[in-house]
Amino acid sequence: MIVLGIDTATESVSVAVVDGEEVLAAGESRSERRHAEDLTPMIESVVGSAGIVLGEVDAVAVDVGPGLFTGMRVGIASAQALAHVLSVPLVGVDGLEALVAAAPAFDGDLIVPTIDARRGQVAWALHRADDWREERNTGSGAATRSLRVAPAAVTALDDLTAALRERAQACLFVGDFARRRREAIVESLGMVSWVVEFASANRGDTAEFPHARQVALIAHRRLLDGETLSDAADNDPTRAAPCVPALYLREADAEINWTTRSNA
């Protein structure tokens, strides 16, 4: 099964094509304002590098957030249009889950994916490391599922570290936010910081940002399990285009600003 993955939810734009659990081709660029400009040529390039044509794609997968509002909308709209034109299923993937799937080897209790939500906040969740570890060790090496033990949220950093202090379990932080805010995280954790590790570029295949590679691999697993979020269009031009909801976790900045002004 060939899956085209798209990820524009952060400052990193990426596209990947997988066939089953094999990554045929992938591409990536970094930009906060060129998501729409970079995405279409990247899709064409990656599909060509994979040695296929778009008509051979069996499903489309997209990172639905959390992340940058404009970037999320660019990726979701493009994925929905492609799925509709190709009459294939569309699968939405949580970007925090994609970060966990790319985490390096870890023998502790929790994996903590982090994405910069801007305005002093972080998007995060808690995943059981033993589930991720079992699949990684028994499968193809690409862990594509793990049990989430705390729901995805966008909060201040102190709320995240408070949740970890309460659990006092060994955890691995992944994601660009954790890498950049490492000292602040350690300081906020206080006495339990000794059980915390941070993924870095020299620790294997960890990603700083969610990547279309993991988005496509996760979607492939869900498709095998019948967990699609949107059905194919069945070549029916009268049928509505497939769609997946964005995982905002908070109001859009413009809506927040308008509310603030209205209540002033």
C-alpha positions as CSV (number, residue, x, y, z in Angstrom):
1,M,0.0,0.0,0.0
2,I,1.5,3.3,-1.1
3,V,0.8,6.3,1.2
4,L,1.7,9.9,0.5
5,G,2.5,11.8,3.8
6,I,2.4,15.6,4.1
7,D,3.5,17.6,7.1
8,T,3.3,21.4,7.2
9,A,2.2,21.9,10.8
10,T,5.5,23.4,12.1
11,E,8.3,25.5,10.5
12,S,9.4,22.3,8.9
13,V,7.7,21.3,5.6
14,S,8.1,17.6,4.7
15,V,6.7,15.1,2.2
16,A,7.2,11.3,2.1
17,V,6.1,8.3,0.1
18,V,6.0,4.9,1.8
19,D,5.1,1.5,0.5
20,G,4.0,-0.6,3.4
21,E,6.7,0.0,6.0
22,E,9.4,1.0,3.5
23,V,10.1,4.7,2.9
24,L,10.5,5.1,-0.8
25,A,11.4,8.8,-0.8
26,A,11.2,11.9,1.5
27,G,12.0,15.6,1.3
28,E,12.1,18.4,3.8
29,S,12.6,22.2,4.0
30,R,12.6,24.7,6.8
31,S,10.5,27.9,6.5
32,E,7.9,29.7,8.6
33,R,6.3,31.5,5.7
34,R,6.8,29.4,2.6
35,H,4.6,26.4,3.4
36,A,2.3,26.8,0.4
37,E,5.1,27.7,-2.0
38,D,7.3,24.8,-1.0
39,L,4.7,22.0,-0.7
40,T,3.5,21.5,-4.3
41,P,7.0,21.2,-5.9
42,M,8.1,19.0,-3.0
43,I,5.3,16.6,-3.6
44,E,6.2,16.4,-7.3
45,S,9.9,15.9,-6.5
46,V,9.3,13.2,-3.8
47,V,6.7,11.3,-5.8
48,G,9.2,11.3,-8.8
49,S,12.1,10.2,-6.6
50,A,9.9,7.3,-5.3
51,G,9.6,6.1,-8.9
52,I,5.8,6.3,-9.0
53,V,3.1,8.6,-10.3
54,L,0.4,10.2,-8.2
55,G,-2.2,7.9,-9.6
56,E,-0.4,5.0,-7.9
57,V,-1.0,6.5,-4.4
58,D,-3.4,4.4,-2.3
59,A,-3.9,6.9,0.5
60,V,-3.0,10.4,1.7
61,A,-1.9,11.2,5.2
62,V,-1.4,14.6,6.8
63,D,-0.2,16.1,10.1
64,V,-3.3,17.8,11.6
65,G,-1.5,19.5,14.4
66,P,-0.8,20.9,16.9
67,G,1.4,23.5,15.4
68,L,1.3,26.7,13.4
69,F,-2.2,27.6,12.4
70,T,-1.5,28.7,8.8
71,G,0.9,25.8,8.2
72,M,-1.7,23.3,9.5
73,R,-4.3,24.7,7.2
74,V,-2.0,24.6,4.1
75,G,-1.2,20.9,4.7
76,I,-4.8,19.8,5.5
77,A,-6.3,21.7,2.5
78,S,-3.7,20.2,0.1
79,A,-4.1,16.7,1.5
80,Q,-7.9,16.9,1.2
81,A,-7.7,18.1,-2.4
82,L,-5.3,15.3,-3.3
83,A,-7.4,12.6,-1.6
84,H,-10.5,13.9,-3.4
85,V,-8.8,14.1,-6.8
86,L,-7.2,10.7,-6.4
87,S,-10.4,9.1,-4.8
88,V,-8.3,7.6,-2.0
89,P,-8.7,7.6,1.8
90,L,-7.4,10.5,3.8
91,V,-5.9,10.0,7.3
92,G,-5.1,12.7,9.8
93,V,-2.2,12.1,12.2
94,D,-1.4,13.9,15.4
95,G,2.0,15.6,15.1
96,L,2.9,14.7,18.7
97,E,2.4,11.0,17.9
98,A,4.7,11.4,14.8
99,L,7.4,12.8,17.1
100,V,7.1,9.8,19.4
101,A,7.4,7.4,16.4
102,A,10.8,9.0,15.6
103,A,12.1,8.8,19.1
104,P,15.5,7.1,19.7
105,A,16.1,4.0,21.9
106,F,15.0,4.7,25.5
107,D,14.7,2.3,28.5
108,G,12.6,4.6,30.7
109,D,8.9,5.0,31.4
110,L,7.5,7.9,29.4
111,I,8.2,9.7,26.1
112,V,7.3,13.4,26.1
113,P,6.8,14.9,22.6
114,T,6.9,18.7,22.5
115,I,6.0,21.3,19.9
116,D,6.5,25.0,20.2
117,A,3.0,26.5,20.4
118,R,4.3,30.1,20.5
119,R,3.2,32.8,23.0
120,G,5.2,31.1,25.7
121,Q,3.3,27.8,25.5
122,V,4.1,24.3,24.5
123,A,2.0,21.5,22.9
124,W,2.7,18.2,24.7
125,A,1.5,14.7,25.6
126,L,2.8,11.7,27.6
127,H,3.3,8.3,26.0
128,R,4.1,5.0,27.6
129,A,7.6,4.1,26.5
130,D,7.2,0.3,27.0
131,D,4.4,0.1,24.3
132,W,6.6,2.1,21.9
133,R,9.6,0.0,22.8
134,E,7.8,-3.4,22.3
135,E,6.7,-2.4,18.8
136,R,10.0,-1.0,17.8
137,N,11.8,-4.2,19.0
138,T,9.4,-6.7,17.4
139,G,8.5,-4.8,14.2
140,S,10.4,-3.3,11.3
141,G,12.1,-0.7,13.5
142,A,9.6,2.0,12.8
143,A,7.4,2.3,16.0
144,T,4.0,3.6,14.8
145,R,1.9,3.4,17.9
146,S,2.1,3.9,21.7
147,L,-0.4,4.4,24.4
148,R,-1.0,8.0,25.4
149,V,-1.3,8.3,29.1
150,A,-1.9,12.1,29.2
151,P,-4.0,13.9,26.5
152,A,-2.5,16.3,24.1
153,A,-2.6,19.9,25.5
154,V,-1.2,23.4,24.9
155,T,-0.1,24.9,28.2
156,A,2.6,26.9,29.9
157,L,5.8,24.9,30.5
158,D,5.2,24.8,34.3
159,D,2.0,22.8,33.7
160,L,4.0,20.2,31.8
161,T,6.7,19.9,34.4
162,A,4.1,19.8,37.2
163,A,2.6,16.7,35.5
164,L,6.0,15.1,35.4
165,R,6.9,15.9,38.9
166,E,3.6,14.3,40.1
167,R,4.5,11.1,38.2
168,A,8.2,11.1,39.0
169,Q,9.0,8.6,36.2
170,A,12.0,8.4,33.9
171,C,11.1,10.2,30.7
172,L,12.6,11.2,27.4
173,F,11.8,14.6,25.9
174,V,11.7,14.8,22.1
175,G,11.0,17.8,19.8
176,D,12.6,21.1,19.0
177,F,10.9,22.9,21.9
178,A,12.5,20.6,24.5
179,R,15.9,20.9,22.8
180,R,15.8,24.7,23.0
181,R,14.3,25.0,26.4
182,R,16.3,22.2,28.1
183,E,17.7,24.4,30.9
184,A,14.3,25.8,31.7
185,I,12.8,22.3,31.8
186,V,15.5,21.0,34.1
187,E,15.1,24.0,36.4
188,S,11.4,23.7,36.6
189,L,11.5,19.9,37.3
190,G,13.8,20.5,40.3
191,M,14.6,17.3,42.2
192,V,13.1,14.9,39.7
193,S,15.2,16.2,36.8
194,W,17.7,13.4,37.3
195,V,15.3,10.9,35.7
196,V,14.9,13.1,32.5
197,E,16.7,12.7,29.2
198,F,16.6,14.8,26.1
199,A,16.8,13.4,22.6
200,S,19.4,15.0,20.3
201,A,20.6,14.7,16.8
202,N,23.3,12.2,17.8
203,R,20.9,9.8,19.4
204,G,19.6,8.0,16.4
205,D,16.7,8.8,14.2
206,T,15.0,11.4,16.4
207,A,13.3,14.3,14.7
208,E,13.2,17.9,16.0
209,F,9.9,18.4,14.2
210,P,7.1,16.0,13.1
211,H,8.0,14.5,9.7
212,A,5.9,13.2,6.9
213,R,7.9,10.0,7.1
214,Q,6.3,9.0,10.4
215,V,3.0,10.5,9.4
216,A,2.8,8.2,6.4
217,L,4.0,5.1,8.4
218,I,1.4,5.7,11.1
219,A,-1.3,6.2,8.5
220,H,-0.3,2.9,6.9
221,R,-0.8,1.1,10.1
222,R,-4.2,2.7,10.7
223,L,-5.3,1.8,7.2
224,L,-4.4,-1.8,7.8
225,D,-6.4,-1.7,11.0
226,G,-9.4,0.0,9.3
227,E,-8.9,3.2,11.3
228,T,-9.2,5.7,8.5
229,L,-10.7,9.1,9.5
230,S,-12.1,9.9,6.0
231,D,-13.3,7.5,3.3
232,A,-12.4,7.6,-0.4
233,A,-14.5,9.6,-2.8
234,D,-15.3,6.5,-4.8
235,N,-14.9,8.5,-8.1
236,D,-18.2,10.2,-7.4
237,P,-17.9,13.9,-8.4
238,T,-21.0,14.8,-6.4
239,R,-19.7,13.5,-3.2
240,A,-18.1,15.9,-0.8
241,A,-14.3,16.0,-0.6
242,P,-12.8,14.0,2.3
243,C,-11.8,16.1,5.3
244,V,-10.1,15.8,8.6
245,P,-10.3,18.2,11.5
246,A,-7.3,20.3,12.6
247,L,-6.0,19.6,16.1
248,Y,-5.8,23.2,17.3
249,L,-6.0,22.7,21.1
250,R,-6.7,26.4,21.5
251,E,-8.3,29.3,19.7
252,A,-6.6,30.8,16.7
253,D,-4.4,33.8,17.5
254,A,-6.7,36.2,15.5
255,E,-9.7,34.9,17.5
256,I,-7.9,35.4,20.8
257,N,-6.8,38.9,19.8
258,W,-10.4,39.9,18.8
259,T,-11.8,38.5,22.0
260,T,-9.3,40.4,24.0
261,R,-10.1,43.7,22.1
262,S,-13.8,43.1,22.5
263,N,-13.6,42.6,26.2
264,A,-11.3,45.6,26.7
